[in-house]
Amino acid sequence: MTTMPSPSAAAHLTLLALLSATTFYCFYKSRRLKNLPRNPNPNSPPKGKLFYLSQTNTSKNLAHRLLDLLSSNDLPFDLVDLHNYEPEDLHKETLVLIVASTWEDGKPPPNGKFFADWLAESAEDFRVGSLLLSKCRFAVFGVGSLSYGENFNAVGKEFSKQMRALGAEEVLPLWEGDVDGGDLDEVFGAWSEKLVRVLNGGGLGNEAFGVGYGAKDESQYEMISDSDEEDGGENGGESGVVDLEDIAGKAPSRKSTTIVKSNGKLNGEKEMVTPVIRASLEKQGYKIIGSHSGVKLCRWTKAQLRGRGGCYKHSFYGIESHRCMETTPSLACANKCVFCWRHHTNPVGKSWQWKMDDPLVIVNSAIELHTKMIRQMKGVPGVKPERLMEGLSPRHCALSLVGEPIMYPEINSLVDELHRRRISTFLVTNAQFPEKIKMLKPVTQLYVSVDAATKESLKAIDRPLFGDFWERFLDSLKALKEKHQRTVYRLTLVNGWNTEDLDAYSSLFGIGNPDFVEIKGVTYCGSSATSKLTMENVPWHSDVKAFSEALAQKSKGEYEVACEHVHSCCVLLANASKFKIDGQWFTWIDYEKFHNLVASGRPFDSKDYMVATPSWAVYGAEEGGFDPGQARYKKERHHKSSH
């Protein structure tokens, strides 16, 4: 028989179990609270948000710099790519900093489009009201290009206006950085230092600021208005023009962020080559001439000095590569091409707005600097003494180094001076200045870059500054048709960008009626913040050949494939009715005859100074465009084994 516990014993057991459970719970809670992170200052504000909008990493790099500065001053912020932020949470924020870049047509970069659309819609929606962001304080730094005119820093301006419309308080007026000004780092540094003083409750002189960090009383919150420094931020572009999209955040650090007040002009005229531009281009091997020109020694010049072959112009047109000077009278350009081999470290602009150097000075300086670089090749293994001596007297000038040479107002005088010295001229223009093409005097060979065949793809590839870029492009082709000397369409093929538009390319032939069409695979120049291209975008020579053959076929016999230079991944189409006589190609140039024709002052055309193309340069030849009189040299590549 089972003995049942007495009621008092059961009650004791229940009480004991309850006490044990309570003791265990209290012990658990005390341990958990002990392990929680402690806030040494329970009154400290929550972390602020540091947002950035960036297409080419300029704003991103600047935002990282600002975060480091804030952290070093014990100001806690979270760095946030706006692509990863939910705009509906913005009303929860108490402090927001925005580094905003403006992209094409005054639009935000893709990573900030959703946020920008949301902010604009909210500001315009009467149902949202003007108190949505009443607890939020903010500051905006805009990153843009003055070359875009009225769209300069449009995104930053709109953000500032829309945040205020939704009730947010602007603790520091909008500052605007110009990526074409040469002093973006300096202006951003000054803004950052001022911002830190504001956030710490400090000020300039006798002013007092407070926005939550170091401020104990809300009555201390003030709007900042310092007209001198505000002007310094907005007018930073006046010190010069440089595309810093690949430099921003990487320039040498400055111990002082003091802005030297200057209009950036010399003798009342603006300098194109600022110290930042000069440092960047000189690092790439440029020799800067005066205030807006440059010269550089081409790798093919070096190669032919050593008897190791010439460039494709040697194969197609018979230039002597070791006697070719590569220069430009204008480092500025009106495009920001995705495949720019200078990674956009040159200036940009729509018109000439700088101090102008004399054309004679430019030519003299270019020849002097070029020959100096040639002399430095003396003693280099393989350099032949006779070629070195010839190289000291340049006979050709490639006006295609970087920038837009036709922008230079005295381009005709410069060309005249080169011709007077019997130096041939190969001038490349980016097809954005049709009137200047019309006014251009005869050059040995005039190129127009045809980087795409449709309006949409041209905008995506060239990223032109002009709003009417397509009309300018077509007018440039029409202007080319009126030229009597040799004319060329230059096509740069970029896989995934412009290799699918054969019909559209073919339709452009009739507009400009060029003598030649050069088709070249894009050269991969390494990665940069300004270019998304990789080796996958670089076509093989077989791809270029296939494209060229298909394009020639589209012309129905008007153009045929004439030459190739395998090493440069380049193919030449030529107008068969002009340059193919009795089955033989005549793409080479009689340079002496050209100079005689120019000196005569009489009208002449491209057929007046052509000579026969050697067999080794003709398309399909076994040599592949390599001059058999040169010694082919191939580097041995020793790759480390991973085993």
VMD Tcl script that draws the C-alpha trace (Angstrom):
set ca {
  {0.00 0.00 0.00}
  {1.43 3.36 -1.09}
  {1.83 6.04 1.54}
  {0.50 9.46 0.38}
  {2.56 12.56 1.47}
  {0.84 14.83 3.94}
  {-0.53 18.20 2.67}
  {2.05 20.12 4.67}
  {4.92 18.14 3.09}
  {3.63 18.86 -0.42}
  {3.42 22.55 0.36}
  {7.01 22.55 1.61}
  {8.18 20.84 -1.59}
  {6.35 23.39 -3.77}
  {7.84 26.31 -1.87}
  {11.33 24.84 -2.13}
  {11.00 24.42 -5.91}
  {9.75 28.00 -6.30}
  {12.65 29.40 -4.27}
  {15.16 27.39 -6.33}
  {13.72 28.64 -9.62}
  {13.74 32.25 -8.38}
  {17.33 31.94 -7.22}
  {18.40 30.48 -10.58}
  {16.59 33.25 -12.54}
  {18.15 36.02 -10.47}
  {21.58 34.46 -10.88}
  {21.04 34.22 -14.69}
  {19.90 37.84 -14.95}
  {22.83 39.13 -12.90}
  {25.31 37.23 -15.07}
  {23.66 38.49 -18.30}
  {23.62 42.10 -17.16}
  {27.24 41.81 -16.10}
  {28.24 40.65 -19.58}
  {26.36 43.38 -21.42}
  {28.57 46.16 -22.89}
  {28.67 49.13 -20.60}
  {28.02 52.65 -21.79}
  {30.43 54.88 -19.90}
  {28.29 57.88 -20.78}
  {24.58 57.05 -20.72}
  {23.85 60.49 -22.10}
  {26.04 60.08 -25.22}
  {24.13 60.39 -28.49}
  {23.54 57.44 -30.84}
  {25.87 56.91 -33.77}
  {25.41 59.23 -36.72}
  {25.17 58.04 -40.30}
  {27.75 58.93 -42.94}
  {26.21 58.28 -46.37}
  {27.94 58.36 -49.73}
  {26.79 58.23 -53.37}
  {29.57 57.28 -55.74}
  {29.97 56.03 -59.29}
  {33.76 56.08 -59.65}
  {34.73 55.82 -55.95}
  {35.56 59.51 -55.61}
  {32.84 60.19 -53.03}
  {33.45 56.81 -51.43}
  {37.13 57.59 -50.92}
  {36.31 61.00 -49.49}
  {33.73 59.46 -47.14}
  {36.34 57.01 -45.86}
  {38.70 59.91 -45.17}
  {35.99 61.73 -43.27}
  {35.17 58.62 -41.23}
  {38.81 58.32 -40.17}
  {38.84 61.97 -39.14}
  {35.60 61.60 -37.18}
  {36.87 58.45 -35.46}
  {40.11 60.16 -34.47}
  {38.02 62.85 -32.80}
  {35.83 60.31 -30.92}
  {32.79 61.05 -33.04}
  {30.99 57.74 -33.69}
  {29.53 57.27 -37.17}
  {28.47 54.37 -39.34}
  {29.66 54.54 -42.96}
  {26.80 53.53 -45.23}
  {26.54 52.99 -48.98}
  {23.12 54.45 -49.81}
  {22.45 51.44 -52.00}
  {22.20 49.40 -48.79}
  {20.08 51.87 -46.82}
  {16.31 51.81 -46.34}
  {15.08 55.41 -46.81}
  {12.00 54.72 -44.69}
  {14.35 54.64 -41.68}
  {15.61 58.17 -42.28}
  {13.13 59.69 -39.82}
  {14.83 57.69 -37.04}
  {18.21 59.34 -37.65}
  {19.38 62.26 -35.54}
  {22.57 63.15 -37.37}
  {23.34 62.52 -41.05}
  {26.35 63.46 -43.17}
  {26.19 62.99 -46.93}
  {29.01 62.97 -49.50}
  {27.09 63.11 -52.76}
  {28.44 62.99 -56.29}
  {26.52 64.17 -59.33}
  {26.61 61.98 -62.40}
  {25.48 62.51 -65.99}
  {22.72 65.06 -66.67}
  {22.62 66.09 -63.04}
  {21.49 62.64 -61.91}
  {22.72 60.65 -58.90}
  {24.96 57.61 -59.36}
  {23.11 54.26 -59.54}
  {23.92 53.39 -55.91}
  {21.94 56.41 -54.71}
  {19.09 56.56 -57.23}
  {16.49 54.82 -55.03}
  {17.29 57.04 -52.04}
  {17.28 60.18 -54.21}
  {13.93 59.28 -55.76}
  {12.44 58.56 -52.34}
  {13.71 61.84 -50.89}
  {12.42 63.86 -53.86}
  {8.99 62.21 -53.75}
  {8.71 62.69 -50.00}
  {9.65 66.38 -50.23}
  {6.96 66.95 -52.86}
  {4.25 64.87 -51.16}
  {1.96 67.13 -49.07}
  {0.86 64.09 -47.06}
  {4.37 63.63 -45.66}
  {4.60 67.10 -44.17}
  {7.52 69.23 -43.09}
  {8.13 67.53 -39.73}
  {9.21 64.07 -40.94}
  {12.90 64.79 -40.29}
  {12.45 67.36 -37.53}
  {14.73 65.38 -35.20}
  {17.47 65.07 -37.80}
  {20.42 67.37 -38.29}
  {22.56 67.05 -41.40}
  {25.35 68.38 -43.62}
  {26.06 67.74 -47.29}
  {29.27 67.90 -49.31}
  {28.66 67.83 -53.06}
  {31.16 66.37 -55.54}
  {30.66 67.48 -59.13}
  {32.19 68.97 -62.25}
  {31.87 72.62 -63.24}
  {32.07 71.44 -66.83}
  {28.47 70.25 -66.52}
  {27.28 73.86 -66.22}
  {23.90 74.24 -64.55}
  {24.00 70.59 -63.46}
  {27.09 71.24 -61.31}
  {26.51 69.45 -57.99}
  {22.79 69.17 -58.73}
  {22.40 66.12 -56.48}
  {24.02 67.76 -53.44}
  {21.91 70.89 -53.92}
  {18.70 68.86 -54.19}
  {19.54 66.78 -51.11}
  {20.15 69.93 -49.08}
  {16.89 71.52 -50.23}
  {14.79 68.37 -49.79}
  {16.17 67.53 -46.34}
  {15.32 71.06 -45.18}
  {11.87 70.78 -46.76}
  {11.22 67.70 -44.64}
  {12.17 69.54 -41.45}
  {15.82 68.54 -41.02}
  {18.23 71.17 -39.71}
  {21.34 71.91 -41.76}
  {24.22 72.34 -39.32}
  {26.69 73.39 -42.01}
  {25.75 74.95 -45.35}
  {26.28 72.89 -48.49}
  {29.89 72.91 -49.70}
  {30.60 72.04 -53.31}
  {33.77 70.36 -54.55}
  {34.78 70.58 -58.19}
  {36.60 67.49 -59.50}
  {37.89 69.69 -62.32}
  {39.31 72.31 -59.99}
  {42.55 70.69 -58.91}
  {41.89 71.30 -55.21}
  {39.07 68.89 -54.33}
  {41.14 67.30 -51.57}
  {41.91 70.68 -50.07}
  {38.32 71.94 -50.14}
  {37.00 68.67 -48.72}
  {39.65 68.76 -46.00}
  {38.65 72.26 -44.99}
  {34.98 71.30 -44.87}
  {35.77 68.19 -42.83}
  {37.81 70.11 -40.26}
  {35.09 72.71 -39.91}
  {32.48 69.99 -39.54}
  {34.44 68.32 -36.75}
  {34.64 71.64 -34.87}
  {30.90 72.02 -35.24}
  {30.19 68.50 -34.02}
  {32.47 69.01 -31.03}
  {30.64 72.15 -30.05}
  {33.55 74.37 -31.03}
  {33.80 77.17 -33.50}
  {35.92 79.69 -35.30}
  {36.98 82.77 -33.40}
  {34.23 83.78 -30.99}
  {31.54 81.68 -32.66}
  {29.99 78.78 -30.76}
  {28.54 75.71 -32.39}
  {26.77 72.66 -31.08}
  {24.93 69.82 -32.72}
  {24.78 67.07 -30.15}
  {28.42 66.16 -29.56}
  {29.78 68.18 -26.67}
  {26.68 70.35 -26.54}
  {24.63 70.22 -23.34}
  {21.87 72.56 -24.29}
  {19.71 72.51 -27.40}
  {19.78 76.28 -27.36}
  {23.35 76.00 -28.60}
  {22.26 74.60 -31.97}
  {23.03 77.15 -34.64}
  {23.16 77.38 -38.41}
  {26.60 78.16 -39.76}
  {27.11 80.99 -42.19}
  {30.64 82.03 -42.98}
  {30.54 83.72 -46.35}
  {34.30 83.73 -46.91}
  {34.80 80.03 -46.30}
  {31.57 79.17 -48.07}
  {32.82 80.98 -51.14}
  {36.08 79.09 -50.82}
  {34.20 75.83 -51.02}
  {32.05 76.82 -53.94}
  {34.73 78.48 -55.98}
  {37.36 75.84 -55.56}
  {37.12 75.10 -59.26}
  {38.65 78.42 -60.12}
  {42.13 77.22 -59.34}
  {42.36 75.07 -62.44}
  {40.80 72.07 -64.13}
  {41.54 68.43 -63.42}
  {39.54 65.28 -63.49}
  {40.35 63.85 -60.06}
  {38.09 60.83 -60.21}
  {41.12 58.60 -60.03}
  {43.08 60.79 -57.61}
  {40.58 61.90 -54.98}
  {41.49 60.59 -51.57}
  {44.93 59.47 -52.74}
  {46.82 62.72 -53.02}
  {49.63 63.41 -50.57}
  {48.24 64.32 -47.17}
  {48.29 67.94 -46.18}
  {49.22 68.87 -42.64}
  {47.19 72.02 -42.94}
  {43.76 72.46 -44.45}
  {44.09 76.23 -44.67}
  {42.64 77.47 -47.93}
  {44.80 80.00 -49.68}
  {42.45 82.51 -51.18}
  {43.31 82.81 -54.83}
  {41.42 83.08 -58.05}
  {43.68 80.39 -59.50}
  {44.88 82.68 -62.25}
  {48.24 83.82 -63.46}
  {48.39 87.36 -64.83}
  {44.61 87.40 -64.84}
  {44.28 84.11 -66.78}
  {43.43 80.65 -65.52}
  {46.09 77.93 -65.58}
  {45.07 74.60 -67.11}
  {47.92 72.63 -65.57}
  {47.53 72.88 -61.81}
  {50.09 71.35 -59.45}
  {47.85 68.30 -58.99}
  {47.57 67.73 -62.74}
  {51.27 68.25 -63.23}
  {52.20 65.76 -60.51}
  {49.80 63.15 -61.88}
  {50.83 63.45 -65.53}
  {54.56 63.69 -64.81}
  {54.22 60.47 -62.83}
  {52.89 58.89 -66.04}
  {55.94 60.06 -67.98}
  {54.62 63.28 -69.49}
  {56.77 66.34 -69.97}
  {54.57 69.37 -69.44}
  {54.99 72.29 -71.84}
  {53.99 75.72 -70.62}
  {50.52 75.86 -69.13}
  {48.46 73.46 -71.27}
  {50.58 71.21 -73.51}
  {52.50 67.99 -73.12}
  {54.88 65.56 -74.85}
  {55.66 61.91 -74.14}
  {57.95 59.28 -75.61}
  {55.96 56.46 -77.21}
  {56.93 52.84 -76.52}
  {57.07 52.23 -80.28}
  {59.58 55.06 -80.66}
  {61.77 53.24 -78.18}
  {61.16 49.92 -79.93}
  {62.21 51.16 -83.36}
  {65.27 52.88 -81.92}
  {66.28 49.38 -80.92}
  {65.32 47.87 -84.28}
  {62.44 45.93 -82.71}
  {59.60 47.02 -84.96}
  {57.38 50.04 -85.46}
  {53.80 50.91 -84.60}
  {50.76 50.28 -86.76}
  {51.23 53.71 -88.42}
  {54.55 52.43 -89.70}
  {52.80 49.42 -91.24}
  {49.75 51.29 -92.56}
  {51.23 54.64 -93.62}
  {55.01 54.28 -93.63}
  {55.94 56.62 -90.77}
  {59.28 56.11 -89.08}
  {58.28 55.34 -85.51}
  {61.68 56.28 -84.10}
  {61.24 59.75 -85.63}
  {57.70 60.32 -84.39}
  {56.93 62.88 -81.68}
  {53.78 62.35 -79.63}
  {52.41 65.61 -78.29}
  {49.29 67.68 -77.68}
  {48.66 71.43 -77.46}
  {45.65 70.84 -75.21}
  {45.61 68.47 -72.27}
  {41.89 69.23 -71.85}
  {39.15 67.09 -73.38}
  {35.37 67.27 -73.75}
  {34.84 63.56 -73.08}
  {35.51 61.14 -70.23}
  {35.80 57.92 -72.21}
  {35.53 54.69 -70.26}
  {38.65 53.35 -71.99}
  {40.74 56.50 -71.51}
  {44.30 55.23 -71.21}
  {45.18 58.15 -68.94}
  {42.51 57.19 -66.37}
  {40.99 60.68 -66.57}
  {43.86 62.48 -64.93}
  {43.74 65.13 -67.66}
  {41.49 68.23 -67.48}
  {38.03 68.46 -69.01}
  {36.12 71.36 -70.52}
  {33.70 72.40 -73.25}
  {35.59 75.44 -74.46}
  {38.96 77.12 -74.15}
  {38.98 79.04 -70.87}
  {42.63 79.07 -69.93}
  {45.78 81.05 -70.44}
  {47.08 80.40 -73.98}
  {50.71 79.73 -74.87}
  {52.25 80.79 -78.17}
  {52.28 78.00 -80.82}
  {55.94 78.63 -81.66}
  {56.86 78.18 -78.00}
  {54.89 74.93 -77.87}
  {56.58 73.49 -80.98}
  {60.07 74.54 -79.88}
  {59.55 73.15 -76.39}
  {58.01 69.92 -77.65}
  {60.95 69.23 -79.96}
  {63.45 70.17 -77.25}
  {61.86 67.88 -74.65}
  {61.33 65.07 -77.16}
  {64.95 65.08 -78.33}
  {66.11 65.21 -74.73}
  {64.19 61.99 -74.06}
  {65.67 60.48 -77.22}
  {69.19 61.31 -76.01}
  {68.44 59.49 -72.77}
  {68.06 56.32 -74.82}
  {71.80 56.43 -75.62}
  {73.49 53.44 -74.08}
  {70.26 51.45 -73.72}
  {70.96 47.89 -74.88}
  {70.00 47.42 -78.53}
  {69.68 51.10 -79.45}
  {71.30 51.58 -82.83}
  {73.53 54.70 -83.17}
  {72.24 55.55 -86.66}
  {68.61 55.38 -85.52}
  {69.42 57.44 -82.44}
  {70.84 60.18 -84.66}
  {67.74 60.04 -86.89}
  {65.49 60.16 -83.84}
  {66.98 63.51 -82.85}
  {65.30 65.00 -85.95}
  {61.58 64.16 -85.66}
  {59.73 63.91 -88.98}
  {56.24 63.08 -87.73}
  {54.00 64.50 -85.03}
  {51.08 62.56 -83.58}
  {48.74 65.20 -82.18}
  {46.83 62.58 -80.25}
  {48.63 62.16 -76.96}
  {45.76 62.98 -74.62}
  {43.03 65.61 -74.57}
  {41.50 67.38 -77.57}
  {44.17 69.15 -79.67}
  {41.61 70.90 -81.83}
  {40.40 72.87 -78.78}
  {43.61 74.90 -78.86}
  {42.61 78.23 -80.49}
  {45.92 78.50 -82.40}
  {45.89 74.95 -83.75}
  {46.27 76.17 -87.36}
  {49.36 78.21 -86.50}
  {50.82 75.23 -84.66}
  {50.19 72.95 -87.66}
  {51.77 75.55 -89.98}
  {54.87 75.65 -87.81}
  {55.22 71.86 -87.85}
  {54.80 71.76 -91.63}
  {57.32 74.56 -92.06}
  {59.83 72.23 -90.37}
  {58.66 69.41 -92.68}
  {57.14 67.46 -89.81}
  {54.01 65.58 -90.84}
  {50.84 65.86 -88.75}
  {48.45 63.12 -87.62}
  {45.67 64.88 -85.72}
  {42.94 63.06 -83.77}
  {39.73 64.77 -82.71}
  {36.91 63.40 -80.55}
  {34.12 64.61 -82.87}
  {32.65 67.24 -80.56}
  {33.88 70.40 -82.30}
  {32.55 70.37 -85.90}
  {33.16 74.08 -86.47}
  {36.82 73.70 -85.60}
  {37.11 70.78 -88.01}
  {35.74 73.01 -90.76}
  {38.27 75.74 -89.95}
  {41.23 73.37 -89.73}
  {43.95 73.77 -92.34}
  {45.19 70.68 -94.23}
  {46.98 68.13 -92.06}
  {48.74 65.01 -93.27}
  {45.98 62.81 -91.88}
  {42.88 63.81 -89.93}
  {41.20 61.34 -87.58}
  {37.78 61.37 -85.98}
  {37.18 59.00 -83.07}
  {34.05 56.95 -83.76}
  {33.77 55.12 -80.46}
  {30.16 54.03 -80.94}
  {27.54 53.98 -83.67}
  {24.38 54.90 -81.73}
  {23.48 57.82 -79.51}
  {22.96 55.61 -76.46}
  {26.22 53.69 -76.75}
  {28.23 56.85 -77.55}
  {26.92 58.47 -74.38}
  {27.78 55.39 -72.33}
  {31.30 54.99 -73.76}
  {32.51 58.56 -74.30}
  {30.57 60.17 -71.42}
  {30.58 63.53 -73.25}
  {30.17 66.87 -71.50}
  {27.95 68.36 -74.20}
  {24.21 67.80 -74.00}
  {23.97 67.87 -77.81}
  {26.89 65.46 -78.16}
  {25.17 63.31 -80.81}
  {24.41 66.23 -83.07}
  {27.99 67.45 -82.67}
  {29.24 63.97 -83.49}
  {27.23 63.75 -86.72}
  {28.17 67.30 -87.73}
  {31.84 66.42 -87.19}
  {31.50 63.49 -89.60}
  {29.84 65.77 -92.14}
  {32.68 68.27 -91.74}
  {35.17 65.47 -92.35}
  {33.52 64.76 -95.69}
  {34.42 68.25 -96.90}
  {38.13 67.73 -96.27}
  {40.28 66.93 -99.30}
  {43.25 65.44 -97.43}
  {43.41 61.97 -95.92}
  {40.65 61.29 -93.40}
  {40.15 58.40 -91.00}
  {37.42 56.97 -88.77}
  {39.08 55.49 -85.70}
  {37.06 52.72 -84.05}
  {38.09 51.35 -80.67}
  {36.39 48.01 -80.04}
  {35.37 47.22 -76.47}
  {33.80 43.82 -75.92}
  {30.43 44.16 -74.28}
  {30.12 47.84 -75.21}
  {30.24 48.55 -78.93}
  {30.96 45.41 -80.94}
  {27.39 44.51 -81.86}
  {26.38 47.53 -83.97}
  {27.68 46.56 -87.43}
  {24.70 47.98 -89.31}
  {24.84 51.26 -87.38}
  {28.59 51.61 -88.01}
  {28.10 50.91 -91.69}
  {25.45 53.64 -91.90}
  {27.99 56.19 -90.65}
  {30.32 55.58 -93.60}
  {28.18 57.59 -95.97}
  {28.05 60.60 -93.63}
  {31.79 61.27 -93.48}
  {33.01 59.23 -96.45}
  {36.43 58.63 -94.82}
  {39.44 57.47 -96.80}
  {40.27 54.90 -94.13}
  {38.72 53.16 -91.15}
  {41.10 52.04 -88.41}
  {39.66 49.31 -86.20}
  {41.60 48.62 -83.04}
  {40.97 46.54 -79.96}
  {40.88 48.52 -76.74}
  {44.15 48.54 -74.79}
  {43.80 47.42 -71.19}
  {45.65 49.94 -69.04}
  {44.98 48.43 -65.65}
  {42.12 49.00 -63.27}
  {41.21 52.35 -61.82}
  {38.39 54.00 -59.94}
  {37.22 55.56 -63.20}
  {37.00 52.48 -65.39}
  {35.06 49.26 -65.02}
  {36.91 47.61 -67.89}
  {38.67 44.30 -67.39}
  {40.63 41.98 -69.67}
  {37.29 40.45 -70.69}
  {36.53 43.70 -72.54}
  {39.70 43.39 -74.65}
  {39.08 41.66 -78.00}
  {41.54 39.22 -79.54}
  {43.07 40.07 -82.91}
  {40.87 37.37 -84.43}
  {37.83 39.23 -83.06}
  {39.01 42.50 -84.60}
  {39.62 40.76 -87.92}
  {36.16 39.19 -87.92}
  {34.53 42.54 -87.10}
  {36.56 44.30 -89.82}
  {35.74 41.75 -92.47}
  {32.03 41.89 -91.62}
  {32.06 45.69 -91.70}
  {33.82 45.73 -95.06}
  {31.24 43.33 -96.41}
  {28.47 45.67 -95.22}
  {29.96 48.44 -97.38}
  {29.28 46.35 -100.51}
  {32.77 46.75 -101.91}
  {33.26 50.44 -101.15}
  {35.76 49.55 -98.38}
  {38.05 46.57 -98.24}
  {40.39 45.21 -95.61}
  {43.80 46.58 -96.64}
  {46.34 46.17 -93.81}
  {46.82 44.75 -90.35}
  {49.24 45.04 -87.46}
  {48.82 41.96 -85.32}
  {50.94 43.27 -82.45}
  {48.65 46.30 -82.03}
  {45.48 44.27 -82.61}
  {44.63 46.71 -85.39}
  {43.13 46.40 -88.88}
  {42.78 49.01 -91.65}
  {39.87 49.35 -94.06}
  {40.52 51.55 -97.09}
  {38.36 53.10 -99.78}
  {39.05 50.68 -102.61}
  {38.15 53.09 -105.41}
  {40.83 55.53 -104.24}
  {43.64 53.47 -102.79}
  {43.56 50.15 -104.67}
  {45.06 50.46 -108.13}
  {45.39 47.42 -110.37}
  {45.03 45.16 -107.35}
  {47.74 46.90 -105.30}
  {47.15 48.97 -102.22}
  {48.48 52.54 -101.93}
  {47.98 53.36 -98.26}
  {51.49 54.67 -97.60}
  {52.34 58.38 -97.71}
  {54.91 60.28 -99.74}
  {55.82 62.71 -96.97}
  {58.17 64.84 -99.01}
  {55.53 65.31 -101.67}
  {52.97 66.23 -99.02}
  {55.20 69.01 -97.69}
  {55.85 70.27 -101.19}
  {52.09 70.38 -101.85}
  {51.48 72.30 -98.61}
  {54.27 74.76 -99.43}
  {52.88 75.33 -102.93}
  {49.64 76.74 -101.57}
  {47.69 75.00 -104.33}
  {44.67 72.76 -103.64}
  {45.44 69.04 -103.43}
  {43.75 65.86 -102.24}
  {44.61 62.55 -100.62}
  {45.44 60.77 -103.90}
  {48.20 63.31 -104.64}
  {50.60 62.01 -101.99}
  {49.99 58.27 -101.78}
  {52.53 55.54 -102.46}
  {52.38 51.76 -102.67}
  {52.00 49.66 -99.55}
  {54.75 47.03 -99.06}
  {53.60 43.42 -99.27}
  {54.46 42.63 -95.66}
  {51.95 45.24 -94.43}
  {49.04 44.02 -96.56}
  {46.19 42.20 -94.85}
  {46.76 38.47 -94.65}
  {50.53 38.65 -95.21}
  {52.61 36.11 -93.32}
  {54.44 38.91 -91.47}
  {51.19 40.19 -89.92}
  {52.27 43.80 -90.47}
  {55.69 43.35 -88.88}
  {58.48 44.99 -90.88}
  {60.89 42.20 -91.91}
  {63.71 44.75 -91.79}
  {63.28 44.83 -88.03}
  {64.21 42.13 -85.52}
  {61.19 40.60 -83.80}
  {61.77 40.47 -80.06}
  {59.66 38.50 -77.66}
  {60.04 38.72 -73.91}
  {60.47 35.52 -72.01}
  {57.90 35.39 -69.27}
  {58.79 33.31 -66.25}
  {55.66 32.61 -64.27}
  {56.07 31.35 -60.74}
  {54.64 27.92 -60.19}
  {51.94 27.57 -57.59}
  {53.27 24.14 -56.65}
}
mol new
graphics top color blue
foreach p $ca { graphics top sphere $p radius 0.5 }
foreach p [lrange $ca 0 end-1] q [lrange $ca 1 end] { graphics top cylinder $p $q radius 0.2 }
display resetview
